[in-house]
Amino acid sequence: MGLLTIGAFARASRLSPKALRLYDELGLLPPARVEPHSGYRLYDPAQLERARLVAWLRRLGMPLTRIRTVCELDPGAAAREVRAYWAQVEADTAARRDLAAFLVDQLSQLSQLSGKDVAMSSAHDTLGVRYAMLSDRGSVRESNEDSGYAGPRLLAVADGFGGSRHASEAAIEALKPLEAEVPGAELLSALEDAAHRAHASVCELAASDAALRGVGTTLTALVWSGSRLGLVHIGDSRAYLLRDGELFQITHDHTVVRSLLDEGRITAAEAASHPQRALLLRAVGGGAAFEPDLALRDALAGDRYLLCSDGLSGVVTAEEIRRVLGSVADPGEAALELIALANRAGGPDNVTCGVAHVVDGAELPAA
């Protein structure tokens, strides 16, 4: 079979002539020959396989730059790359789904209250928290780069890196205004603004002194408002929820290893000993991408939350965390026991634990 005109090739590949011209300009799918006088593009039938692959990948929504990479790989490697891309799409879709659910809920509430003089107080507004925050240098590190904060409305953990505690302290300071009452409808916006303030503070800190260049921090925080709580998270510190005896990790680690694991490139066993297991994809400062996760959750009396740096989650099992949160009634004692478990496991890193128990307001001590 001879060369195909652009029209014939478009029909065979299910790509439009306009798309073929674009892919030629980008070097993604150049024609086999261009007529010198007319400028007509002619394609070899052997190019159909690549063209059809490009068409399929475009239907997946894959960016052209990534399609170029896939097209240059052997079939096995290309399959892994497509799997990795789709894993990321599903993760992004899940995050947008949570935001959409929040918006639907908020707008539905506003619709129900429209035109009515309705008091916003309810039984849920009587919820409160008992809380504690503890931090320890661990058994190996010479200094403690973690910072934490616990108050009636705010619980936050930051795990600094770069040789200084200043970054984690700056991030926590930027969040402290959230201790003032924030209306439930404004929680996510307030958290996002606070996270950006934290990022700006850490970047300004790094620029102020050559000795602090490259410092950064993780940041995980919860803010309470009535029966609602907002969550902001970036890095590999974690937030856990114990509800009805079940432990849930409610944050996602922003690490190279977690990404490789999600994409199926490595196994859980390989992840545990991977040489890049501490390398962050997202952080506050430090040259990493700044893209915090935001979420809104409903709080229930009896819920128990744990925020911790990876000095705990890296060496203490989820089952041990569940046992302590479920059996130790005092938040301070629970934090103390969790830190002791980390140190008994070798204490290879700084460890910070913030524990909060959601209780009925009647259970809180009088002011």
C-alpha positions as CSV (number, residue, x, y, z in Angstrom):
1,M,0.0,0.0,0.0
2,G,1.3,3.5,-0.9
3,L,1.3,6.6,1.2
4,L,-2.0,7.9,2.5
5,T,-3.2,11.5,2.1
6,I,-4.0,13.4,5.3
7,G,-7.7,12.9,4.8
8,A,-7.4,9.1,4.3
9,F,-5.0,8.8,7.2
10,A,-7.4,10.8,9.4
11,R,-10.3,8.5,8.6
12,A,-8.2,5.4,9.3
13,S,-6.7,6.7,12.5
14,R,-9.9,8.4,13.8
15,L,-7.9,11.7,14.2
16,S,-9.1,14.8,12.5
17,P,-6.9,16.5,9.9
18,K,-6.6,19.5,12.3
19,A,-5.3,17.3,15.0
20,L,-2.8,15.6,12.7
21,R,-1.5,19.1,11.7
22,L,-1.1,20.0,15.3
23,Y,0.7,16.7,16.1
24,D,3.0,17.3,13.2
25,E,3.9,20.8,14.5
26,L,4.6,19.3,17.9
27,G,6.8,16.5,16.5
28,L,4.4,13.9,18.0
29,L,3.2,12.4,14.7
30,P,5.1,13.9,11.7
31,P,4.1,12.7,8.2
32,A,6.2,10.3,6.2
33,R,6.6,12.9,3.5
34,V,5.6,16.4,2.7
35,E,5.1,17.4,-1.0
36,P,7.7,20.1,-1.7
37,H,5.4,22.2,-4.0
38,S,1.9,21.7,-2.6
39,G,2.8,21.1,1.1
40,Y,0.5,18.1,1.2
41,R,1.2,15.7,4.1
42,L,1.5,12.0,3.3
43,Y,1.5,9.3,5.8
44,D,2.8,5.7,5.8
45,P,0.2,3.1,6.8
46,A,2.8,1.8,9.3
47,Q,2.1,5.0,11.3
48,L,-1.5,4.0,12.0
49,E,-0.6,2.0,15.1
50,R,1.1,5.1,16.7
51,A,-1.7,7.4,15.5
52,R,-4.4,5.1,17.1
53,L,-2.5,5.0,20.3
54,V,-2.3,8.8,20.4
55,A,-6.1,9.0,19.7
56,W,-6.8,6.6,22.6
57,L,-4.6,8.4,25.0
58,R,-6.2,11.8,24.1
59,R,-9.6,10.2,24.9
60,L,-8.2,9.5,28.3
61,G,-7.3,13.1,28.7
62,M,-3.6,12.6,28.8
63,P,-1.5,15.7,28.1
64,L,0.4,15.7,24.8
65,T,3.8,16.0,26.5
66,R,3.0,12.8,28.4
67,I,1.6,11.1,25.3
68,R,5.0,11.8,23.6
69,T,6.7,9.9,26.4
70,V,4.4,7.0,26.3
71,C,4.8,6.6,22.5
72,E,8.5,6.3,22.8
73,L,8.3,3.4,25.4
74,D,8.2,-0.3,24.7
75,P,4.7,-1.8,25.3
76,G,5.3,-3.0,28.8
77,A,6.7,0.3,30.0
78,A,4.0,2.2,28.1
79,A,1.4,0.1,30.0
80,R,2.9,1.0,33.3
81,E,2.9,4.7,32.4
82,V,-0.7,4.6,31.4
83,R,-1.5,2.8,34.7
84,A,0.4,5.5,36.6
85,Y,-1.4,8.3,34.8
86,W,-4.8,6.8,35.5
87,A,-4.1,6.3,39.2
88,Q,-3.3,10.0,39.4
89,V,-6.6,10.8,37.6
90,E,-8.5,8.7,40.0
91,A,-6.8,10.4,43.0
92,D,-7.6,13.9,41.6
93,T,-11.2,12.9,40.9
94,A,-11.6,11.7,44.4
95,A,-10.4,15.0,45.8
96,R,-12.8,16.9,43.5
97,R,-15.6,14.6,44.5
98,D,-15.1,15.4,48.2
99,L,-15.1,19.1,47.3
100,A,-18.3,18.7,45.2
101,A,-20.0,16.9,48.1
102,F,-19.1,19.7,50.4
103,L,-20.5,22.4,48.0
104,V,-23.7,20.4,47.5
105,D,-24.2,20.1,51.2
106,Q,-23.5,23.8,51.9
107,L,-25.7,25.0,49.1
108,S,-28.5,22.7,50.1
109,Q,-28.4,24.1,53.7
110,L,-28.5,27.6,52.4
111,S,-31.5,26.8,50.2
112,Q,-33.4,25.3,53.1
113,L,-32.6,28.3,55.3
114,S,-33.4,30.9,52.6
115,G,-36.0,33.4,53.8
116,K,-36.3,31.8,57.2
117,D,-35.3,33.2,60.5
118,V,-33.8,30.0,61.8
119,A,-31.4,29.8,64.8
120,M,-28.2,28.0,63.8
121,S,-27.6,26.4,67.2
122,S,-28.3,22.7,67.5
123,A,-27.3,19.8,69.6
124,H,-24.3,19.4,67.5
125,D,-23.0,22.8,68.5
126,T,-22.5,21.6,72.0
127,L,-19.6,19.4,70.9
128,G,-16.2,20.2,72.3
129,V,-12.7,18.6,72.3
130,R,-10.3,17.5,75.0
131,Y,-6.8,17.7,73.6
132,A,-3.1,17.3,74.1
133,M,0.1,17.8,72.1
134,L,3.5,16.3,72.9
135,S,6.8,16.3,71.0
136,D,10.0,14.3,71.6
137,R,13.5,14.5,70.0
138,G,13.6,10.7,69.7
139,S,16.5,8.4,70.4
140,V,18.8,9.3,67.5
141,R,18.4,12.9,66.4
142,E,20.4,15.6,68.1
143,S,17.6,18.2,67.8
144,N,13.9,18.4,67.4
145,E,12.7,20.0,64.1
146,D,9.0,19.2,64.8
147,S,6.5,21.7,66.1
148,G,2.9,21.2,67.3
149,Y,0.0,23.2,68.7
150,A,-3.2,22.1,70.5
151,G,-6.1,24.4,71.5
152,P,-9.9,24.3,71.8
153,R,-10.3,24.9,68.0
154,L,-7.0,24.1,66.4
155,L,-4.8,21.0,66.4
156,A,-1.7,21.2,64.2
157,V,1.6,19.2,63.6
158,A,4.5,20.4,61.4
159,D,7.6,18.3,60.7
160,G,10.4,20.6,59.7
161,F,13.4,19.7,57.5
162,G,16.6,21.4,56.3
163,G,18.4,21.5,59.6
164,S,16.2,23.9,61.5
165,R,13.1,24.0,63.5
166,H,12.3,27.5,62.3
167,A,10.2,26.4,59.3
168,S,7.8,24.2,61.4
169,E,7.5,27.0,64.0
170,A,6.7,29.5,61.3
171,A,4.0,27.3,59.7
172,I,2.3,26.7,63.1
173,E,2.4,30.5,63.9
174,A,0.7,31.2,60.6
175,L,-2.2,28.8,61.6
176,K,-2.8,30.1,65.1
177,P,-5.3,32.8,64.0
178,L,-7.6,29.9,63.2
179,E,-8.0,29.5,67.0
180,A,-10.5,32.3,66.8
181,E,-14.0,31.1,65.9
182,V,-14.4,30.4,62.2
183,P,-18.0,29.9,60.8
184,G,-18.4,26.4,59.4
185,A,-19.2,27.7,55.9
186,E,-15.9,29.5,55.8
187,L,-13.7,26.7,57.2
188,L,-12.1,25.5,53.9
189,S,-11.4,29.1,52.7
190,A,-9.9,30.0,56.1
191,L,-7.7,26.9,56.1
192,E,-6.6,27.5,52.5
193,D,-5.7,31.1,53.3
194,A,-3.8,30.0,56.5
195,A,-1.9,27.4,54.5
196,H,-0.8,30.0,52.0
197,R,0.3,32.3,54.8
198,A,2.4,29.4,56.2
199,H,4.0,28.8,52.8
200,A,4.8,32.5,52.4
201,S,6.3,32.7,55.9
202,V,8.5,29.6,55.3
203,C,9.7,30.9,51.9
204,E,10.4,34.3,53.4
205,L,12.4,32.6,56.2
206,A,14.4,30.6,53.7
207,A,15.3,33.7,51.7
208,S,16.3,35.7,54.8
209,D,19.4,33.7,55.7
210,A,21.7,31.6,53.6
211,A,21.9,29.1,56.5
212,L,18.2,28.5,56.2
213,R,18.1,28.1,52.4
214,G,16.2,24.9,51.6
215,V,14.3,24.6,54.9
216,G,10.7,23.5,54.7
217,T,8.1,21.6,56.6
218,T,5.1,19.3,56.4
219,L,1.8,20.6,57.8
220,T,-1.3,18.8,59.0
221,A,-4.0,20.6,60.9
222,L,-7.6,20.3,62.1
223,V,-9.9,23.2,62.9
224,W,-13.2,22.7,64.7
225,S,-16.4,24.7,64.2
226,G,-19.5,23.4,65.9
227,S,-20.0,19.9,64.6
228,R,-17.8,20.4,61.6
229,L,-14.0,20.3,61.3
230,G,-11.7,21.3,58.4
231,L,-8.6,19.5,57.5
232,V,-5.5,20.9,55.7
233,H,-2.6,18.6,54.9
234,I,0.6,18.7,52.9
235,G,3.6,16.3,53.3
236,D,3.9,13.0,55.1
237,S,2.7,13.9,58.6
238,R,-0.7,12.1,59.2
239,A,-4.1,12.4,60.6
240,Y,-6.0,9.4,61.9
241,L,-9.6,9.0,63.1
242,L,-10.8,6.3,65.5
243,R,-14.6,5.9,65.2
244,D,-16.6,3.1,66.6
245,G,-13.4,1.1,67.2
246,E,-12.2,1.4,63.6
247,L,-9.0,3.4,62.7
248,F,-8.9,5.4,59.5
249,Q,-6.0,7.3,58.0
250,I,-7.7,10.4,56.7
251,T,-4.7,11.9,55.0
252,H,-2.6,10.8,52.0
253,D,1.2,10.9,52.2
254,H,2.7,13.2,49.6
255,T,5.9,11.2,49.1
256,V,7.7,9.6,46.1
257,V,7.2,6.2,47.6
258,R,3.5,6.6,48.2
259,S,3.1,7.7,44.6
260,L,5.1,4.7,43.3
261,L,3.0,2.4,45.5
262,D,-0.3,4.0,44.3
263,E,0.8,3.6,40.7
264,G,1.7,0.0,41.2
265,R,5.3,0.5,40.4
266,I,6.5,-1.0,43.7
267,T,5.1,-3.4,46.3
268,A,4.3,-2.5,49.9
269,A,7.4,-4.6,51.0
270,E,9.6,-2.6,48.6
271,A,8.1,0.6,49.9
272,A,9.1,-0.1,53.5
273,S,12.8,-0.2,52.6
274,H,12.9,2.1,49.6
275,P,15.9,4.5,49.7
276,Q,13.6,7.5,48.8
277,R,10.9,6.8,51.3
278,A,11.4,10.1,53.0
279,L,11.5,12.2,49.8
280,L,8.5,14.6,49.7
281,L,6.6,15.5,46.5
282,R,4.7,18.3,48.3
283,A,5.6,20.4,51.3
284,V,5.5,23.9,52.7
285,G,8.7,25.5,51.3
286,G,11.8,23.4,50.8
287,G,11.5,23.6,47.0
288,A,8.7,21.0,46.8
289,A,5.4,21.6,45.2
290,F,2.9,23.5,47.4
291,E,-0.5,22.0,46.8
292,P,-2.3,21.3,50.1
293,D,-5.2,18.9,50.5
294,L,-8.3,20.4,52.0
295,A,-11.3,18.5,53.3
296,L,-14.4,19.1,55.5
297,R,-15.6,16.4,57.9
298,D,-18.5,15.9,60.3
299,A,-17.5,15.4,63.9
300,L,-19.3,13.0,66.2
301,A,-19.1,12.6,70.0
302,G,-16.8,9.8,70.7
303,D,-14.5,10.4,67.8
304,R,-10.8,10.4,68.6
305,Y,-8.3,12.1,66.3
306,L,-4.5,11.7,66.1
307,L,-2.2,14.1,64.2
308,C,1.4,12.9,64.1
309,S,4.8,13.3,62.4
310,D,6.3,10.4,60.5
311,G,8.5,9.7,63.5
312,L,5.4,7.9,64.9
313,S,3.8,6.4,61.8
314,G,7.1,5.2,60.4
315,V,7.7,2.8,63.3
316,V,4.4,2.3,65.2
317,T,1.8,0.0,63.6
318,A,-1.7,1.1,62.8
319,E,-2.9,-1.6,65.2
320,E,-0.9,-0.2,68.1
321,I,-2.2,3.3,67.3
322,R,-5.8,1.9,67.3
323,R,-5.2,0.2,70.6
324,V,-3.9,3.3,72.4
325,L,-6.5,5.7,71.0
326,G,-9.2,3.3,72.0
327,S,-8.1,2.3,75.4
328,V,-6.5,5.4,77.0
329,A,-9.1,7.9,78.2
330,D,-6.9,10.9,78.7
331,P,-5.5,12.6,75.5
332,G,-2.2,13.5,77.2
333,E,-1.6,10.0,78.4
334,A,-2.4,8.6,75.0
335,A,0.1,11.0,73.4
336,L,2.7,10.0,76.0
337,E,2.2,6.3,75.4
338,L,2.4,6.7,71.6
339,I,5.7,8.5,71.9
340,A,7.0,5.9,74.2
341,L,6.1,3.2,71.6
342,A,8.0,5.1,69.0
343,N,11.1,5.4,71.2
344,R,10.9,1.7,72.1
345,A,10.9,1.0,68.4
346,G,14.3,2.8,68.1
347,G,13.1,6.4,68.0
348,P,14.9,7.0,64.7
349,D,13.2,10.4,64.2
350,N,11.6,13.3,66.1
351,V,8.1,12.3,67.0
352,T,5.1,14.6,67.7
353,C,1.6,13.6,68.6
354,G,-1.6,15.6,68.9
355,V,-4.6,13.8,70.3
356,A,-8.1,15.1,70.4
357,H,-11.3,13.5,71.8
358,V,-14.6,14.9,70.6
359,V,-17.0,15.0,73.5
360,D,-20.4,16.4,74.4
361,G,-20.0,19.9,75.8
362,A,-21.3,18.8,79.1
363,E,-18.2,16.6,79.5
364,L,-15.8,19.6,79.3
365,P,-14.6,21.3,82.5
366,A,-16.2,24.6,83.4
367,A,-14.3,27.6,82.3
